[in-house]
Amino acid sequence: MSEQVDGGTPLRLREPANLVSPRARLMWLAEGALFMLVLLAVQAGWWFIDGRGSRTPHLVVGGAWLVFAVLYLSIMPVWRYRVHRWENTDTAVYTQTGWLDQERRIAPVSRIQTVDMTRGPVAQALGLASVTVTTASAAGPLRIHGLDVNVARHLVEDITALTIAERGDAT
């Protein structure tokens, strides 16, 4: 798949060049652990609410949860780190995201409407940020999670400068 930008330069759907910060693995691990704690709280609530005599279903579900939690927390952060990539050029922003469902996207600079940087509590603690590039696309914005905060700031500044210099109408 390729598209011509205004200057005639073809854009090709390809793997972007840059990995996210290695600390993104810790961010995804912490966020995954919080999710697992919510599931554990549901399991504990079920244990205390269920007044039946047999605890066998609780032990089976608890064992399955434990296996799932260990596999999820050991595989997901590493896998996501290997997949998540980004690249910014003079003509486009390229992203590759996901871990089970993987997605590659291109946003031509002429289509960019806004650029945002966000930092959740876990990202702040690890010195990370996410950049969101909003376009007129029905597919929604491009998101780059797990960037070093300084890299994210420079990326936002670079994309903003390119967008301002672009003569397109961002539609």
Secondary structure, DSSP 8 states (H G I E B T S, - for coil): -EEE-TTS-EEE----SEE--TTHHHHHHHHHHHHHHHHHHHHHHHHHH---S--HHHHHHHHHHHHHHHHHHHHHHHHHHHH-EEEE-SSEEEEEE-SSS-EEEEEEGGGEEEEEEE--HHHHHHTEEEEEEEES-TT--EEEEEEEHHHHHHHHHHHHHHHHH--S---
